[in-house]
Amino acid sequence: ILITFTRLFAMLFKGCLVHKQTKKIFSQYKPQGNLTTIERKRIFDHVRAIFLSRIGGIVVNSADAIVISIFLGITVLGVYQNYFYILTKILN
């Protein structure tokens, strides 16, 4: 469970850093105009869906680690996570 919360915190922290860096790099761009209520709702729904999808992915990836550590032990979990890490880095 601690791993899950650590990953969630890291994701939120990374998002804040990206936001700050983006504001710094693209400071010449300022929002202008108004959005309709329908457009705002649509954008909010899309952002919420992306956010929940990323949180869901973190929870699913952490849940298998918890199950493996309970049934097979920490040693097997370490081997699994090493292979999983290498595989995800190769595929991404």
PDB file of N, CA, C and O in Angstrom, chain B, residues numbered from 101:
ATOM      1  N   ILE B 101       0.839  -1.190   0.000  1.00  0.00           N
ATOM      2  CA  ILE B 101       0.000   0.000   0.000  1.00  0.00           C
ATOM      3  C   ILE B 101       0.881   1.250   0.000  1.00  0.00           C
ATOM      4  O   ILE B 101       0.557   2.247  -0.645  1.00  0.00           O
ATOM      5  N   LEU B 102       1.983   1.188   0.719  1.00  0.00           N
ATOM      6  CA  LEU B 102       2.898   2.324   0.753  1.00  0.00           C
ATOM      7  C   LEU B 102       3.470   2.604  -0.636  1.00  0.00           C
ATOM      8  O   LEU B 102       3.652   3.759  -1.019  1.00  0.00           O
ATOM      9  N   ILE B 103       3.749   1.543  -1.380  1.00  0.00           N
ATOM     10  CA  ILE B 103       4.270   1.702  -2.739  1.00  0.00           C
ATOM     11  C   ILE B 103       3.254   2.425  -3.617  1.00  0.00           C
ATOM     12  O   ILE B 103       3.615   3.294  -4.411  1.00  0.00           O
ATOM     13  N   THR B 104       1.991   2.065  -3.470  1.00  0.00           N
ATOM     14  CA  THR B 104       0.936   2.693  -4.268  1.00  0.00           C
ATOM     15  C   THR B 104       0.861   4.187  -3.982  1.00  0.00           C
ATOM     16  O   THR B 104       0.803   4.997  -4.906  1.00  0.00           O
ATOM     17  N   PHE B 105       0.861   4.554  -2.697  1.00  0.00           N
ATOM     18  CA  PHE B 105       0.786   5.972  -2.350  1.00  0.00           C
ATOM     19  C   PHE B 105       2.043   6.722  -2.775  1.00  0.00           C
ATOM     20  O   PHE B 105       1.975   7.892  -3.153  1.00  0.00           O
ATOM     21  N   THR B 106       3.182   6.053  -2.714  1.00  0.00           N
ATOM     22  CA  THR B 106       4.421   6.685  -3.167  1.00  0.00           C
ATOM     23  C   THR B 106       4.364   6.969  -4.660  1.00  0.00           C
ATOM     24  O   THR B 106       4.763   8.042  -5.110  1.00  0.00           O
ATOM     25  N   ARG B 107       3.870   6.008  -5.420  1.00  0.00           N
ATOM     26  CA  ARG B 107       3.746   6.217  -6.873  1.00  0.00           C
ATOM     27  C   ARG B 107       2.744   7.318  -7.197  1.00  0.00           C
ATOM     28  O   ARG B 107       2.976   8.124  -8.098  1.00  0.00           O
ATOM     29  N   LEU B 108       1.623   7.357  -6.461  1.00  0.00           N
ATOM     30  CA  LEU B 108       0.642   8.423  -6.691  1.00  0.00           C
ATOM     31  C   LEU B 108       1.240   9.787  -6.372  1.00  0.00           C
ATOM     32  O   LEU B 108       1.054  10.743  -7.125  1.00  0.00           O
ATOM     33  N   PHE B 109       1.953   9.875  -5.259  1.00  0.00           N
ATOM     34  CA  PHE B 109       2.592  11.134  -4.889  1.00  0.00           C
ATOM     35  C   PHE B 109       3.626  11.547  -5.939  1.00  0.00           C
ATOM     36  O   PHE B 109       3.718  12.720  -6.302  1.00  0.00           O
ATOM     37  N   ALA B 110       4.401  10.573  -6.421  1.00  0.00           N
ATOM     38  CA  ALA B 110       5.410  10.876  -7.441  1.00  0.00           C
ATOM     39  C   ALA B 110       4.747  11.381  -8.714  1.00  0.00           C
ATOM     40  O   ALA B 110       5.256  12.304  -9.350  1.00  0.00           O
ATOM     41  N   MET B 111       3.611  10.786  -9.097  1.00  0.00           N
ATOM     42  CA  MET B 111       2.895  11.223 -10.297  1.00  0.00           C
ATOM     43  C   MET B 111       2.402  12.670 -10.134  1.00  0.00           C
ATOM     44  O   MET B 111       2.531  13.484 -11.049  1.00  0.00           O
ATOM     45  N   LEU B 112       1.842  12.975  -8.968  1.00  0.00           N
ATOM     46  CA  LEU B 112       1.355  14.335  -8.730  1.00  0.00           C
ATOM     47  C   LEU B 112       2.511  15.336  -8.677  1.00  0.00           C
ATOM     48  O   LEU B 112       2.400  16.441  -9.209  1.00  0.00           O
ATOM     49  N   PHE B 113       3.604  14.959  -8.045  1.00  0.00           N
ATOM     50  CA  PHE B 113       4.779  15.830  -7.960  1.00  0.00           C
ATOM     51  C   PHE B 113       5.348  16.095  -9.353  1.00  0.00           C
ATOM     52  O   PHE B 113       5.712  17.225  -9.677  1.00  0.00           O
ATOM     53  N   LYS B 114       5.420  15.053 -10.165  1.00  0.00           N
ATOM     54  CA  LYS B 114       5.919  15.206 -11.532  1.00  0.00           C
ATOM     55  C   LYS B 114       5.007  16.142 -12.326  1.00  0.00           C
ATOM     56  O   LYS B 114       5.489  16.970 -13.099  1.00  0.00           O
ATOM     57  N   GLY B 115       3.702  16.015 -12.138  1.00  0.00           N
ATOM     58  CA  GLY B 115       2.765  16.903 -12.817  1.00  0.00           C
ATOM     59  C   GLY B 115       2.965  18.353 -12.427  1.00  0.00           C
ATOM     60  O   GLY B 115       2.883  19.243 -13.274  1.00  0.00           O
ATOM     61  N   CYS B 116       3.226  18.601 -11.146  1.00  0.00           N
ATOM     62  CA  CYS B 116       3.482  19.974 -10.685  1.00  0.00           C
ATOM     63  C   CYS B 116       4.766  20.521 -11.287  1.00  0.00           C
ATOM     64  O   CYS B 116       4.819  21.683 -11.688  1.00  0.00           O
ATOM     65  N   LEU B 117       5.800  19.690 -11.353  1.00  0.00           N
ATOM     66  CA  LEU B 117       7.058  20.138 -11.950  1.00  0.00           C
ATOM     67  C   LEU B 117       6.891  20.450 -13.439  1.00  0.00           C
ATOM     68  O   LEU B 117       7.432  21.440 -13.932  1.00  0.00           O
ATOM     69  N   VAL B 118       6.155  19.618 -14.142  1.00  0.00           N
ATOM     70  CA  VAL B 118       5.912  19.860 -15.568  1.00  0.00           C
ATOM     71  C   VAL B 118       5.125  21.149 -15.755  1.00  0.00           C
ATOM     72  O   VAL B 118       5.413  21.927 -16.666  1.00  0.00           O
ATOM     73  N   HIS B 119       4.137  21.380 -14.903  1.00  0.00           N
ATOM     74  CA  HIS B 119       3.341  22.608 -14.983  1.00  0.00           C
ATOM     75  C   HIS B 119       4.217  23.841 -14.777  1.00  0.00           C
ATOM     76  O   HIS B 119       4.122  24.817 -15.520  1.00  0.00           O
ATOM     77  N   LYS B 120       5.067  23.779 -13.760  1.00  0.00           N
ATOM     78  CA  LYS B 120       5.944  24.922 -13.468  1.00  0.00           C
ATOM     79  C   LYS B 120       6.921  25.179 -14.616  1.00  0.00           C
ATOM     80  O   LYS B 120       7.125  26.325 -15.016  1.00  0.00           O
ATOM     81  N   GLN B 121       7.516  24.124 -15.139  1.00  0.00           N
ATOM     82  CA  GLN B 121       8.473  24.266 -16.243  1.00  0.00           C
ATOM     83  C   GLN B 121       7.778  24.778 -17.497  1.00  0.00           C
ATOM     84  O   GLN B 121       8.339  25.599 -18.223  1.00  0.00           O
ATOM     85  N   THR B 122       6.564  24.304 -17.758  1.00  0.00           N
ATOM     86  CA  THR B 122       5.811  24.752 -18.933  1.00  0.00           C
ATOM     87  C   THR B 122       5.482  26.234 -18.835  1.00  0.00           C
ATOM     88  O   THR B 122       5.609  26.968 -19.815  1.00  0.00           O
ATOM     89  N   LYS B 123       5.058  26.675 -17.646  1.00  0.00           N
ATOM     90  CA  LYS B 123       4.785  28.101 -17.448  1.00  0.00           C
ATOM     91  C   LYS B 123       6.032  28.947 -17.693  1.00  0.00           C
ATOM     92  O   LYS B 123       5.950  30.052 -18.230  1.00  0.00           O
ATOM     93  N   LYS B 124       7.180  28.418 -17.297  1.00  0.00           N
ATOM     94  CA  LYS B 124       8.432  29.152 -17.455  1.00  0.00           C
ATOM     95  C   LYS B 124       8.839  29.230 -18.926  1.00  0.00           C
ATOM     96  O   LYS B 124       9.225  30.296 -19.406  1.00  0.00           O
ATOM     97  N   ILE B 125       8.756  28.119 -19.636  1.00  0.00           N
ATOM     98  CA  ILE B 125       9.194  28.070 -21.030  1.00  0.00           C
ATOM     99  C   ILE B 125       8.238  28.828 -21.951  1.00  0.00           C
ATOM    100  O   ILE B 125       8.674  29.547 -22.851  1.00  0.00           O
ATOM    101  N   PHE B 126       6.936  28.665 -21.721  1.00  0.00           N
ATOM    102  CA  PHE B 126       5.942  29.250 -22.612  1.00  0.00           C
ATOM    103  C   PHE B 126       5.219  30.420 -21.956  1.00  0.00           C
ATOM    104  O   PHE B 126       3.997  30.531 -22.051  1.00  0.00           O
ATOM    105  N   SER B 127       5.965  31.285 -21.298  1.00  0.00           N
ATOM    106  CA  SER B 127       5.354  32.410 -20.586  1.00  0.00           C
ATOM    107  C   SER B 127       4.739  33.441 -21.529  1.00  0.00           C
ATOM    108  O   SER B 127       3.923  34.255 -21.096  1.00  0.00           O
ATOM    109  N   GLN B 128       5.110  33.423 -22.800  1.00  0.00           N
ATOM    110  CA  GLN B 128       4.571  34.405 -23.743  1.00  0.00           C
ATOM    111  C   GLN B 128       3.128  34.104 -24.142  1.00  0.00           C
ATOM    112  O   GLN B 128       2.453  34.960 -24.715  1.00  0.00           O
ATOM    113  N   TYR B 129       2.652  32.898 -23.844  1.00  0.00           N
ATOM    114  CA  TYR B 129       1.285  32.516 -24.213  1.00  0.00           C
ATOM    115  C   TYR B 129       0.346  32.769 -23.047  1.00  0.00           C
ATOM    116  O   TYR B 129       0.524  32.222 -21.959  1.00  0.00           O
ATOM    117  N   LYS B 130      -0.651  33.599 -23.286  1.00  0.00           N
ATOM    118  CA  LYS B 130      -1.641  33.937 -22.265  1.00  0.00           C
ATOM    119  C   LYS B 130      -3.024  33.528 -22.774  1.00  0.00           C
ATOM    120  O   LYS B 130      -3.333  33.733 -23.948  1.00  0.00           O
ATOM    121  N   PRO B 131      -3.855  32.957 -21.911  1.00  0.00           N
ATOM    122  CA  PRO B 131      -5.203  32.573 -22.346  1.00  0.00           C
ATOM    123  C   PRO B 131      -6.059  33.806 -22.631  1.00  0.00           C
ATOM    124  O   PRO B 131      -6.005  34.801 -21.909  1.00  0.00           O
ATOM    125  N   GLN B 132      -6.836  33.716 -23.683  1.00  0.00           N
ATOM    126  CA  GLN B 132      -7.729  34.814 -24.053  1.00  0.00           C
ATOM    127  C   GLN B 132      -9.094  34.234 -24.388  1.00  0.00           C
ATOM    128  O   GLN B 132      -9.201  33.091 -24.831  1.00  0.00           O
ATOM    129  N   GLY B 133     -10.120  35.017 -24.177  1.00  0.00           N
ATOM    130  CA  GLY B 133     -11.469  34.595 -24.523  1.00  0.00           C
ATOM    131  C   GLY B 133     -12.112  33.774 -23.418  1.00  0.00           C
ATOM    132  O   GLY B 133     -11.517  33.515 -22.372  1.00  0.00           O
ATOM    133  N   ASN B 134     -13.351  33.375 -23.688  1.00  0.00           N
ATOM    134  CA  ASN B 134     -14.120  32.608 -22.720  1.00  0.00           C
ATOM    135  C   ASN B 134     -14.593  31.309 -23.353  1.00  0.00           C
ATOM    136  O   ASN B 134     -14.822  31.236 -24.561  1.00  0.00           O
ATOM    137  N   LEU B 135     -14.733  30.301 -22.532  1.00  0.00           N
ATOM    138  CA  LEU B 135     -15.268  29.027 -22.986  1.00  0.00           C
ATOM    139  C   LEU B 135     -16.718  28.919 -22.550  1.00  0.00           C
ATOM    140  O   LEU B 135     -17.111  29.439 -21.507  1.00  0.00           O
ATOM    141  N   THR B 136     -17.496  28.239 -23.361  1.00  0.00           N
ATOM    142  CA  THR B 136     -18.878  28.004 -22.962  1.00  0.00           C
ATOM    143  C   THR B 136     -18.904  26.938 -21.869  1.00  0.00           C
ATOM    144  O   THR B 136     -17.920  26.232 -21.649  1.00  0.00           O
ATOM    145  N   THR B 137     -20.033  26.837 -21.197  1.00  0.00           N
ATOM    146  CA  THR B 137     -20.183  25.852 -20.133  1.00  0.00           C
ATOM    147  C   THR B 137     -20.031  24.430 -20.670  1.00  0.00           C
ATOM    148  O   THR B 137     -19.460  23.567 -20.003  1.00  0.00           O
ATOM    149  N   ILE B 138     -20.532  24.196 -21.847  1.00  0.00           N
ATOM    150  CA  ILE B 138     -20.431  22.866 -22.459  1.00  0.00           C
ATOM    151  C   ILE B 138     -18.981  22.519 -22.753  1.00  0.00           C
ATOM    152  O   ILE B 138     -18.550  21.395 -22.499  1.00  0.00           O
ATOM    153  N   GLU B 139     -18.227  23.466 -23.283  1.00  0.00           N
ATOM    154  CA  GLU B 139     -16.807  23.223 -23.567  1.00  0.00           C
ATOM    155  C   GLU B 139     -16.023  22.962 -22.288  1.00  0.00           C
ATOM    156  O   GLU B 139     -15.176  22.069 -22.252  1.00  0.00           O
ATOM    157  N   ARG B 140     -16.296  23.732 -21.242  1.00  0.00           N
ATOM    158  CA  ARG B 140     -15.611  23.537 -19.959  1.00  0.00           C
ATOM    159  C   ARG B 140     -15.910  22.150 -19.392  1.00  0.00           C
ATOM    160  O   ARG B 140     -15.015  21.457 -18.910  1.00  0.00           O
ATOM    161  N   LYS B 141     -17.169  21.763 -19.458  1.00  0.00           N
ATOM    162  CA  LYS B 141     -17.553  20.447 -18.936  1.00  0.00           C
ATOM    163  C   LYS B 141     -16.870  19.342 -19.724  1.00  0.00           C
ATOM    164  O   LYS B 141     -16.404  18.363 -19.142  1.00  0.00           O
ATOM    165  N   ARG B 142     -16.805  19.488 -21.034  1.00  0.00           N
ATOM    166  CA  ARG B 142     -16.168  18.472 -21.867  1.00  0.00           C
ATOM    167  C   ARG B 142     -14.668  18.354 -21.558  1.00  0.00           C
ATOM    168  O   ARG B 142     -14.134  17.250 -21.453  1.00  0.00           O
ATOM    169  N   ILE B 143     -14.003  19.495 -21.417  1.00  0.00           N
ATOM    170  CA  ILE B 143     -12.576  19.484 -21.082  1.00  0.00           C
ATOM    171  C   ILE B 143     -12.369  18.864 -19.705  1.00  0.00           C
ATOM    172  O   ILE B 143     -11.477  18.036 -19.526  1.00  0.00           O
ATOM    173  N   PHE B 144     -13.181  19.255 -18.738  1.00  0.00           N
ATOM    174  CA  PHE B 144     -13.066  18.706 -17.385  1.00  0.00           C
ATOM    175  C   PHE B 144     -13.270  17.195 -17.392  1.00  0.00           C
ATOM    176  O   PHE B 144     -12.539  16.471 -16.715  1.00  0.00           O
ATOM    177  N   ASP B 145     -14.255  16.709 -18.148  1.00  0.00           N
ATOM    178  CA  ASP B 145     -14.501  15.264 -18.235  1.00  0.00           C
ATOM    179  C   ASP B 145     -13.310  14.523 -18.826  1.00  0.00           C
ATOM    180  O   ASP B 145     -12.955  13.441 -18.360  1.00  0.00           O
ATOM    181  N   HIS B 146     -12.699  15.096 -19.841  1.00  0.00           N
ATOM    182  CA  HIS B 146     -11.537  14.455 -20.466  1.00  0.00           C
ATOM    183  C   HIS B 146     -10.336  14.429 -19.524  1.00  0.00           C
ATOM    184  O   HIS B 146      -9.645  13.416 -19.425  1.00  0.00           O
ATOM    185  N   VAL B 147     -10.090  15.529 -18.839  1.00  0.00           N
ATOM    186  CA  VAL B 147      -8.967  15.590 -17.897  1.00  0.00           C
ATOM    187  C   VAL B 147      -9.198  14.614 -16.744  1.00  0.00           C
ATOM    188  O   VAL B 147      -8.276  13.918 -16.319  1.00  0.00           O
ATOM    189  N   ARG B 148     -10.415  14.568 -16.248  1.00  0.00           N
ATOM    190  CA  ARG B 148     -10.736  13.635 -15.166  1.00  0.00           C
ATOM    191  C   ARG B 148     -10.538  12.190 -15.619  1.00  0.00           C
ATOM    192  O   ARG B 148     -10.013  11.374 -14.862  1.00  0.00           O
ATOM    193  N   ALA B 149     -10.948  11.866 -16.836  1.00  0.00           N
ATOM    194  CA  ALA B 149     -10.774  10.514 -17.354  1.00  0.00           C
ATOM    195  C   ALA B 149      -9.303  10.139 -17.466  1.00  0.00           C
ATOM    196  O   ALA B 149      -8.922   9.018 -17.130  1.00  0.00           O
ATOM    197  N   ILE B 150      -8.477  11.068 -17.934  1.00  0.00           N
ATOM    198  CA  ILE B 150      -7.039  10.803 -18.039  1.00  0.00           C
ATOM    199  C   ILE B 150      -6.438  10.608 -16.648  1.00  0.00           C
ATOM    200  O   ILE B 150      -5.647   9.688 -16.438  1.00  0.00           O
ATOM    201  N   PHE B 151      -6.803  11.458 -15.710  1.00  0.00           N
ATOM    202  CA  PHE B 151      -6.281  11.374 -14.349  1.00  0.00           C
ATOM    203  C   PHE B 151      -6.660  10.048 -13.691  1.00  0.00           C
ATOM    204  O   PHE B 151      -5.811   9.380 -13.099  1.00  0.00           O
ATOM    205  N   LEU B 152      -7.930   9.670 -13.794  1.00  0.00           N
ATOM    206  CA  LEU B 152      -8.385   8.419 -13.193  1.00  0.00           C
ATOM    207  C   LEU B 152      -7.764   7.205 -13.878  1.00  0.00           C
ATOM    208  O   LEU B 152      -7.501   6.193 -13.229  1.00  0.00           O
ATOM    209  N   SER B 153      -7.532   7.300 -15.168  1.00  0.00           N
ATOM    210  CA  SER B 153      -6.888   6.211 -15.887  1.00  0.00           C
ATOM    211  C   SER B 153      -5.463   6.001 -15.394  1.00  0.00           C
ATOM    212  O   SER B 153      -5.030   4.864 -15.204  1.00  0.00           O
ATOM    213  N   ARG B 154      -4.741   7.083 -15.189  1.00  0.00           N
ATOM    214  CA  ARG B 154      -3.363   6.966 -14.695  1.00  0.00           C
ATOM    215  C   ARG B 154      -3.329   6.428 -13.272  1.00  0.00           C
ATOM    216  O   ARG B 154      -2.475   5.603 -12.946  1.00  0.00           O
ATOM    217  N   ILE B 155      -4.244   6.882 -12.420  1.00  0.00           N
ATOM    218  CA  ILE B 155      -4.308   6.363 -11.055  1.00  0.00           C
ATOM    219  C   ILE B 155      -4.668   4.881 -11.074  1.00  0.00           C
ATOM    220  O   ILE B 155      -4.092   4.091 -10.327  1.00  0.00           O
ATOM    221  N   GLY B 156      -5.616   4.504 -11.923  1.00  0.00           N
ATOM    222  CA  GLY B 156      -5.991   3.100 -12.046  1.00  0.00           C
ATOM    223  C   GLY B 156      -4.826   2.229 -12.479  1.00  0.00           C
ATOM    224  O   GLY B 156      -4.661   1.119 -11.975  1.00  0.00           O
ATOM    225  N   GLY B 157      -4.022   2.717 -13.401  1.00  0.00           N
ATOM    226  CA  GLY B 157      -2.853   1.972 -13.843  1.00  0.00           C
ATOM    227  C   GLY B 157      -1.849   1.764 -12.729  1.00  0.00           C
ATOM    228  O   GLY B 157      -1.260   0.690 -12.606  1.00  0.00           O
ATOM    229  N   ILE B 158      -1.654   2.785 -11.921  1.00  0.00           N
ATOM    230  CA  ILE B 158      -0.725   2.666 -10.793  1.00  0.00           C
ATOM    231  C   ILE B 158      -1.249   1.654  -9.776  1.00  0.00           C
ATOM    232  O   ILE B 158      -0.486   0.831  -9.270  1.00  0.00           O
ATOM    233  N   VAL B 159      -2.535   1.712  -9.477  1.00  0.00           N
ATOM    234  CA  VAL B 159      -3.118   0.784  -8.505  1.00  0.00           C
ATOM    235  C   VAL B 159      -3.030  -0.651  -9.009  1.00  0.00           C
ATOM    236  O   VAL B 159      -2.688  -1.553  -8.245  1.00  0.00           O
ATOM    237  N   VAL B 160      -3.334  -0.872 -10.279  1.00  0.00           N
ATOM    238  CA  VAL B 160      -3.267  -2.222 -10.838  1.00  0.00           C
ATOM    239  C   VAL B 160      -1.838  -2.746 -10.812  1.00  0.00           C
ATOM    240  O   VAL B 160      -1.614  -3.898 -10.442  1.00  0.00           O
ATOM    241  N   ASN B 161      -0.874  -1.927 -11.197  1.00  0.00           N
ATOM    242  CA  ASN B 161       0.521  -2.363 -11.188  1.00  0.00           C
ATOM    243  C   ASN B 161       1.037  -2.603  -9.776  1.00  0.00           C
ATOM    244  O   ASN B 161       1.918  -3.440  -9.583  1.00  0.00           O
ATOM    245  N   SER B 162       0.515  -1.898  -8.798  1.00  0.00           N
ATOM    246  CA  SER B 162       0.944  -2.113  -7.422  1.00  0.00           C
ATOM    247  C   SER B 162       0.246  -3.309  -6.798  1.00  0.00           C
ATOM    248  O   SER B 162       0.818  -3.985  -5.942  1.00  0.00           O
ATOM    249  N   ALA B 163      -0.978  -3.575  -7.215  1.00  0.00           N
ATOM    250  CA  ALA B 163      -1.731  -4.684  -6.630  1.00  0.00           C
ATOM    251  C   ALA B 163      -1.053  -6.016  -6.905  1.00  0.00           C
ATOM    252  O   ALA B 163      -1.021  -6.874  -6.023  1.00  0.00           O
ATOM    253  N   ASP B 164      -0.513  -6.213  -8.092  1.00  0.00           N
ATOM    254  CA  ASP B 164       0.154  -7.484  -8.372  1.00  0.00           C
ATOM    255  C   ASP B 164       1.389  -7.654  -7.494  1.00  0.00           C
ATOM    256  O   ASP B 164       1.711  -8.775  -7.102  1.00  0.00           O
ATOM    257  N   ALA B 165       2.082  -6.573  -7.181  1.00  0.00           N
ATOM    258  CA  ALA B 165       3.250  -6.662  -6.308  1.00  0.00           C
ATOM    259  C   ALA B 165       2.843  -7.078  -4.898  1.00  0.00           C
ATOM    260  O   ALA B 165       3.537  -7.867  -4.257  1.00  0.00           O
ATOM    261  N   ILE B 166       1.738  -6.558  -4.422  1.00  0.00           N
ATOM    262  CA  ILE B 166       1.265  -6.921  -3.087  1.00  0.00           C
ATOM    263  C   ILE B 166       0.887  -8.399  -3.042  1.00  0.00           C
ATOM    264  O   ILE B 166       1.246  -9.102  -2.097  1.00  0.00           O
ATOM    265  N   VAL B 167       0.174  -8.870  -4.044  1.00  0.00           N
ATOM    266  CA  VAL B 167      -0.249 -10.273  -4.091  1.00  0.00           C
ATOM    267  C   VAL B 167       0.967 -11.198  -4.191  1.00  0.00           C
ATOM    268  O   VAL B 167       1.032 -12.208  -3.491  1.00  0.00           O
ATOM    269  N   ILE B 168       1.919 -10.864  -5.046  1.00  0.00           N
ATOM    270  CA  ILE B 168       3.119 -11.698  -5.192  1.00  0.00           C
ATOM    271  C   ILE B 168       3.899 -11.749  -3.884  1.00  0.00           C
ATOM    272  O   ILE B 168       4.378 -12.814  -3.492  1.00  0.00           O
ATOM    273  N   SER B 169       4.033 -10.620  -3.208  1.00  0.00           N
ATOM    274  CA  SER B 169       4.796 -10.619  -1.956  1.00  0.00           C
ATOM    275  C   SER B 169       4.087 -11.418  -0.869  1.00  0.00           C
ATOM    276  O   SER B 169       4.748 -12.036  -0.034  1.00  0.00           O
ATOM    277  N   ILE B 170       2.769 -11.418  -0.862  1.00  0.00           N
ATOM    278  CA  ILE B 170       2.033 -12.182   0.158  1.00  0.00           C
ATOM    279  C   ILE B 170       2.190 -13.684  -0.076  1.00  0.00           C
ATOM    280  O   ILE B 170       2.467 -14.433   0.861  1.00  0.00           O
ATOM    281  N   PHE B 171       2.014 -14.128  -1.326  1.00  0.00           N
ATOM    282  CA  PHE B 171       1.998 -15.565  -1.600  1.00  0.00           C
ATOM    283  C   PHE B 171       3.369 -16.159  -1.881  1.00  0.00           C
ATOM    284  O   PHE B 171       3.617 -17.308  -1.515  1.00  0.00           O
ATOM    285  N   LEU B 172       4.261 -15.425  -2.513  1.00  0.00           N
ATOM    286  CA  LEU B 172       5.525 -16.013  -2.943  1.00  0.00           C
ATOM    287  C   LEU B 172       6.747 -15.456  -2.218  1.00  0.00           C
ATOM    288  O   LEU B 172       7.808 -16.080  -2.236  1.00  0.00           O
ATOM    289  N   GLY B 173       6.618 -14.306  -1.588  1.00  0.00           N
ATOM    290  CA  GLY B 173       7.725 -13.760  -0.827  1.00  0.00           C
ATOM    291  C   GLY B 173       8.407 -12.594  -1.530  1.00  0.00           C
ATOM    292  O   GLY B 173       8.175 -12.316  -2.707  1.00  0.00           O
ATOM    293  N   ILE B 174       9.246 -11.934  -0.766  1.00  0.00           N
ATOM    294  CA  ILE B 174       9.918 -10.724  -1.240  1.00  0.00           C
ATOM    295  C   ILE B 174      10.956 -11.026  -2.324  1.00  0.00           C
ATOM    296  O   ILE B 174      11.138 -10.228  -3.243  1.00  0.00           O
ATOM    297  N   THR B 175      11.630 -12.164  -2.223  1.00  0.00           N
ATOM    298  CA  THR B 175      12.671 -12.501  -3.206  1.00  0.00           C
ATOM    299  C   THR B 175      12.068 -12.650  -4.598  1.00  0.00           C
ATOM    300  O   THR B 175      12.589 -12.100  -5.569  1.00  0.00           O
ATOM    301  N   VAL B 176      10.977 -13.389  -4.692  1.00  0.00           N
ATOM    302  CA  VAL B 176      10.311 -13.577  -5.983  1.00  0.00           C
ATOM    303  C   VAL B 176       9.769 -12.240  -6.478  1.00  0.00           C
ATOM    304  O   VAL B 176       9.815 -11.953  -7.674  1.00  0.00           O
ATOM    305  N   LEU B 177       9.260 -11.432  -5.571  1.00  0.00           N
ATOM    306  CA  LEU B 177       8.760 -10.111  -5.950  1.00  0.00           C
ATOM    307  C   LEU B 177       9.873  -9.254  -6.539  1.00  0.00           C
ATOM    308  O   LEU B 177       9.660  -8.562  -7.534  1.00  0.00           O
ATOM    309  N   GLY B 178      11.061  -9.293  -5.933  1.00  0.00           N
ATOM    310  CA  GLY B 178      12.198  -8.524  -6.458  1.00  0.00           C
ATOM    311  C   GLY B 178      12.562  -8.938  -7.865  1.00  0.00           C
ATOM    312  O   GLY B 178      12.801  -8.091  -8.725  1.00  0.00           O
ATOM    313  N   VAL B 179      12.607 -10.237  -8.106  1.00  0.00           N
ATOM    314  CA  VAL B 179      12.924 -10.741  -9.453  1.00  0.00           C
ATOM    315  C   VAL B 179      11.840 -10.308 -10.438  1.00  0.00           C
ATOM    316  O   VAL B 179      12.145  -9.849 -11.539  1.00  0.00           O
ATOM    317  N   TYR B 180      10.573 -10.453 -10.042  1.00  0.00           N
ATOM    318  CA  TYR B 180       9.456 -10.064 -10.917  1.00  0.00           C
ATOM    319  C   TYR B 180       9.528  -8.582 -11.257  1.00  0.00           C
ATOM    320  O   TYR B 180       9.390  -8.198 -12.419  1.00  0.00           O
ATOM    321  N   GLN B 181       9.743  -7.754 -10.247  1.00  0.00           N
ATOM    322  CA  GLN B 181       9.755  -6.318 -10.499  1.00  0.00           C
ATOM    323  C   GLN B 181      10.936  -5.902 -11.370  1.00  0.00           C
ATOM    324  O   GLN B 181      10.805  -4.972 -12.166  1.00  0.00           O
ATOM    325  N   ASN B 182      12.066  -6.554 -11.244  1.00  0.00           N
ATOM    326  CA  ASN B 182      13.200  -6.253 -12.122  1.00  0.00           C
ATOM    327  C   ASN B 182      12.868  -6.566 -13.576  1.00  0.00           C
ATOM    328  O   ASN B 182      13.116  -5.750 -14.463  1.00  0.00           O
ATOM    329  N   TYR B 183      12.309  -7.748 -13.819  1.00  0.00           N
ATOM    330  CA  TYR B 183      11.926  -8.104 -15.182  1.00  0.00           C
ATOM    331  C   TYR B 183      10.816  -7.196 -15.709  1.00  0.00           C
ATOM    332  O   TYR B 183      10.830  -6.799 -16.874  1.00  0.00           O
ATOM    333  N   PHE B 184       9.860  -6.874 -14.846  1.00  0.00           N
ATOM    334  CA  PHE B 184       8.769  -5.990 -15.258  1.00  0.00           C
ATOM    335  C   PHE B 184       9.304  -4.611 -15.620  1.00  0.00           C
ATOM    336  O   PHE B 184       8.881  -4.026 -16.617  1.00  0.00           O
ATOM    337  N   TYR B 185      10.228  -4.086 -14.824  1.00  0.00           N
ATOM    338  CA  TYR B 185      10.827  -2.773 -15.094  1.00  0.00           C
ATOM    339  C   TYR B 185      11.567  -2.753 -16.417  1.00  0.00           C
ATOM    340  O   TYR B 185      11.403  -1.830 -17.215  1.00  0.00           O
ATOM    341  N   ILE B 186      12.378  -3.769 -16.650  1.00  0.00           N
ATOM    342  CA  ILE B 186      13.135  -3.852 -17.898  1.00  0.00           C
ATOM    343  C   ILE B 186      12.188  -3.953 -19.089  1.00  0.00           C
ATOM    344  O   ILE B 186      12.381  -3.281 -20.102  1.00  0.00           O
ATOM    345  N   LEU B 187      11.169  -4.791 -18.965  1.00  0.00           N
ATOM    346  CA  LEU B 187      10.210  -4.979 -20.056  1.00  0.00           C
ATOM    347  C   LEU B 187       9.461  -3.685 -20.367  1.00  0.00           C
ATOM    348  O   LEU B 187       9.288  -3.341 -21.536  1.00  0.00           O
ATOM    349  N   THR B 188       9.019  -2.968 -19.346  1.00  0.00           N
ATOM    350  CA  THR B 188       8.294  -1.713 -19.609  1.00  0.00           C
ATOM    351  C   THR B 188       9.193  -0.659 -20.228  1.00  0.00           C
ATOM    352  O   THR B 188       8.741   0.114 -21.072  1.00  0.00           O
ATOM    353  N   LYS B 189      10.456  -0.611 -19.828  1.00  0.00           N
ATOM    354  CA  LYS B 189      11.368   0.361 -20.422  1.00  0.00           C
ATOM    355  C   LYS B 189      11.667   0.028 -21.891  1.00  0.00           C
ATOM    356  O   LYS B 189      11.824   0.927 -22.717  1.00  0.00           O
ATOM    357  N   ILE B 190      11.742  -1.246 -22.201  1.00  0.00           N
ATOM    358  CA  ILE B 190      11.976  -1.656 -23.595  1.00  0.00           C
ATOM    359  C   ILE B 190      10.760  -1.345 -24.455  1.00  0.00           C
ATOM    360  O   ILE B 190      10.908  -0.857 -25.575  1.00  0.00           O
ATOM    361  N   LEU B 191       9.569  -1.616 -23.955  1.00  0.00           N
ATOM    362  CA  LEU B 191       8.348  -1.418 -24.736  1.00  0.00           C
ATOM    363  C   LEU B 191       7.940   0.048 -24.856  1.00  0.00           C
ATOM    364  O   LEU B 191       7.283   0.432 -25.824  1.00  0.00           O
ATOM    365  N   ASN B 192       8.321   0.858 -23.889  1.00  0.00           N
ATOM    366  CA  ASN B 192       7.964   2.276 -23.943  1.00  0.00           C
ATOM    367  C   ASN B 192       9.109   3.008 -24.526  1.00  0.00           C
ATOM    368  O   ASN B 192       9.049   4.229 -24.677  1.00  0.00           O
TER     369      ASN B 192
END
